[in-house]
Amino acid sequence: MHLPYVNYLAVLVSAIAIFVLGGLWYSPALFAKKWIALSSGQKMSAGPAPYISAFVCSFLISWTMALIVNHFGNFSPMRGAAVGFHCWLGFAAATSFATAMFSGQPKALWLINSGYNLVSFVMAGVILSVWH
């Protein structure tokens, strides 16, 4: 199997954008208080490990999205957004929703977490489509 060309600078920029979005999304400015309340009062882990892990995950999302976007071609912001949306819908949203329902997770918590994934995937799709 031949993997399509990947612009690793675009992947890095997309990963940084996802990481920054996560910092904002789960900050007091947006959803931190609601997320903590819905998570049964759990707090985020201290130290650098969760941040390093989050950035590695952001990079993996961006790299995989680059492979998918480049596979389809027809590069445009709308095409990138559509690819990001469909990846979210078919992979992230569907699997996390089923998991949330079986674990008894509040739907509002799923919406916060999945909303972050949706915006991340769409944003990555746009960045990687425009800057392929």
VOGU-3710 file (C-alpha; in Angstrom, 3 decimals, decimal comma):
1> mhlpyvnyla> 0,000/0,000/0,000  1,358/3,376/-0,989  0,636/6,260/1,392  0,043/9,682/-0,157  2,496/12,542/0,289  2,205/14,348/3,626  3,296/17,921/4,306  4,712/17,469/7,801  4,925/21,207/8,459  1,174/21,444/7,800
11> vlvsaiaifv> 0,644/18,423/10,083  2,660/20,108/12,833  0,726/23,376/12,472  -2,560/21,467/12,512  -1,464/19,533/15,618  -0,557/22,769/17,390  -3,934/24,245/16,432  -5,762/21,199/17,848  -3,677/21,338/21,031  -4,385/25,059/21,508
21> lgglwyspal> -8,085/24,490/20,806  -8,121/21,817/23,523  -6,554/24,226/25,991  -9,225/26,789/25,201  -12,113/24,278/24,991  -11,428/22,841/28,447  -10,555/26,188/30,042  -12,797/28,238/32,344  -13,459/30,505/29,358  -15,499/27,760/27,698
31> fakkwialss> -16,386/24,363/29,186  -14,097/23,608/32,171  -16,678/24,153/34,912  -19,409/22,194/33,151  -16,958/19,444/32,134  -15,701/19,031/35,712  -19,251/18,998/37,095  -20,380/16,398/34,552  -17,249/14,309/35,135  -18,266/13,758/38,766
41> gqkmsagpap> -15,882/16,448/39,947  -12,789/14,864/38,406  -9,910/17,223/37,905  -7,287/17,112/35,219  -4,044/15,331/36,063  -1,122/17,496/37,097  2,290/17,552/35,503  3,487/17,454/31,911  2,390/13,875/31,018  -1,233/14,695/30,047
51> yisafvcsfl> -0,089/17,643/27,936  2,542/15,587/26,159  -0,011/12,833/25,547  -2,559/15,363/24,272  -0,025/16,812/21,832  0,985/13,366/20,569  -2,714/12,585/20,018  -3,140/15,922/18,206  -0,223/15,033/15,963  -1,651/11,577/15,214
61> iswtmalivn> -5,039/13,084/14,361  -3,394/15,612/12,046  -1,150/13,059/10,361  -4,019/10,639/9,751  -6,250/13,460/8,518  -3,464/14,506/6,101  -3,361/10,981/4,690  -7,123/10,960/4,203  -7,364/14,497/2,780  -4,480/13,854/0,381
71> hfgnfspmrg> -5,998/10,560/-0,703  -9,180/12,264/-1,872  -7,567/15,300/-3,504  -9,741/18,145/-4,789  -8,198/20,482/-2,228  -10,395/23,285/-0,907  -11,421/24,524/2,521  -14,939/23,119/2,066  -13,599/19,743/0,947  -11,260/19,639/3,964
81> aavgfhcwlg> -14,121/20,564/6,300  -16,311/17,835/4,754  -13,589/15,205/5,151  -13,051/16,309/8,768  -16,782/16,188/9,473  -17,207/12,713/7,989  -14,162/11,370/9,848  -15,633/12,760/13,074  -19,104/11,378/12,355  -18,017/7,893/11,324
91> faaatsfata> -15,126/7,349/13,722  -15,060/9,658/16,731  -18,736/10,489/17,230  -20,112/7,028/16,588  -17,635/5,158/18,781  -17,620/7,687/21,616  -21,423/7,910/21,648  -21,831/4,146/21,951  -19,221/4,078/24,720  -20,897/6,987/26,515
101> mfsgqpkalw> -24,296/5,305/26,405  -23,023/2,000/27,789  -20,989/3,704/30,512  -23,885/5,914/31,596  -21,998/9,099/30,761  -24,231/12,184/30,699  -25,124/13,222/27,154  -24,014/16,782/27,936  -20,519/15,480/28,763  -20,462/13,568/25,499
111> linsgynlvs> -21,508/16,752/23,681  -18,644/18,744/25,228  -16,032/16,109/24,438  -17,401/15,235/21,029  -17,860/18,905/20,153  -14,135/19,383/20,730  -13,434/16,431/18,441  -15,768/17,796/15,773  -14,147/21,230/15,744  -10,668/19,645/15,839
121> fvmagvilsv> -11,347/17,326/12,901  -12,956/20,031/10,778  -10,190/22,512/11,596  -7,499/19,947/10,759  -9,262/19,044/7,521  -9,372/22,687/6,462  -5,730/23,417/7,406  -4,440/20,266/5,689  -6,564/20,757/2,592  -5,510/24,379/2,119
131> wh> -1,844/23,697/2,936  -1,248/20,326/1,328
//
